[in-house]
């Protein structure tokens, strides 16, 4: 008989563990592209359930072709849930 034992945190839907911090990002531009620590995540409209990240400091960035990019920084603790509002300004000549 073979028994398998798992050691480590329980993994839930979408690979989220109880130790993950979750950040919820809102913006006036729903189809902006969201990046965390320079890594593309998804269009903002796809991440209504939040973004799971490791505890620690993270840099958020919203990008859109018609708006100036917007940045934000967070310092999250284990199992922390944080909401962040990032407003984007329309792209005008020499405005960014």
C-alpha positions in Angstrom: 0.0 0.0 0.0 1.2 3.5 -0.9 0.3 6.6 1.1 0.9 10.1 -0.1 1.3 12.8 2.4 1.4 16.5 1.4 3.5 18.9 3.4 2.9 22.6 2.9 0.1 25.0 2.8 -3.3 24.0 1.4 -3.7 25.2 -2.1 -7.2 26.6 -3.1 -8.7 27.7 -6.4 -6.3 29.2 -8.9 -3.3 28.1 -6.8 -4.0 30.5 -3.9 -2.6 29.5 -0.5 -3.7 30.8 2.9 -0.3 32.6 3.2 -0.9 34.6 0.0 -1.7 38.3 0.2 -4.5 39.4 -2.1 -4.6 42.8 -3.7 -7.8 44.2 -5.3 -7.1 46.9 -7.9 -9.7 49.4 -9.1 -9.3 52.1 -11.7 -11.3 54.5 -13.9 -9.9 52.5 -16.9 -11.4 49.0 -16.7 -9.4 47.6 -19.7 -6.0 48.8 -18.5 -3.3 46.1 -18.4 -2.0 45.3 -14.9 1.6 44.4 -14.0 2.9 43.4 -10.7 6.7 43.7 -10.1 7.2 44.2 -13.9 5.3 41.0 -14.8 2.1 41.2 -16.9 -0.9 39.7 -15.0 -4.0 40.4 -17.1 -6.4 43.1 -18.2 -7.8 44.7 -15.1 -11.3 43.6 -16.0 -10.2 39.9 -15.6 -9.0 40.1 -12.0 -12.2 41.0 -10.1 -11.3 38.3 -7.5 -8.0 40.0 -6.8 -4.4 39.1 -7.4 -2.6 36.7 -5.2 1.0 37.7 -4.3 3.6 36.6 -1.8 3.8 38.7 1.3 6.2 41.7 1.0 6.7 44.8 -1.1 5.3 44.9 -4.5 5.0 47.5 -7.3 1.8 47.8 -9.3 1.6 49.3 -12.7 -1.4 50.0 -14.9 -0.8 50.5 -18.7 -3.1 51.6 -21.5 -2.3 53.0 -24.9 -4.7 56.0 -24.4 -3.6 56.9 -20.8 -0.5 57.7 -18.9 0.8 54.7 -17.0 0.1 54.7 -13.2 2.2 53.2 -10.5 1.6 52.2 -6.9 3.5 50.4 -4.2 2.2 48.0 -1.5 3.7 46.3 1.5 1.6 43.3 2.3 1.7 40.8 5.2 0.8 37.1 5.1 -2.9 36.6 4.4 -3.4 40.4 4.1 -6.2 41.7 1.8 -5.7 45.2 0.4 -7.7 47.3 -2.0 -5.9 49.9 -4.1 -7.5 52.6 -6.3 -5.3 53.8 -9.2 -6.8 56.6 -11.4 -5.3 57.1 -14.8 -5.1 60.4 -16.7 -5.9 60.5 -20.4 -2.8 60.7 -22.7 -2.4 64.2 -24.1 0.6 65.4 -26.0 3.5 65.9 -23.5 1.3 65.1 -20.5 3.0 62.1 -19.0 
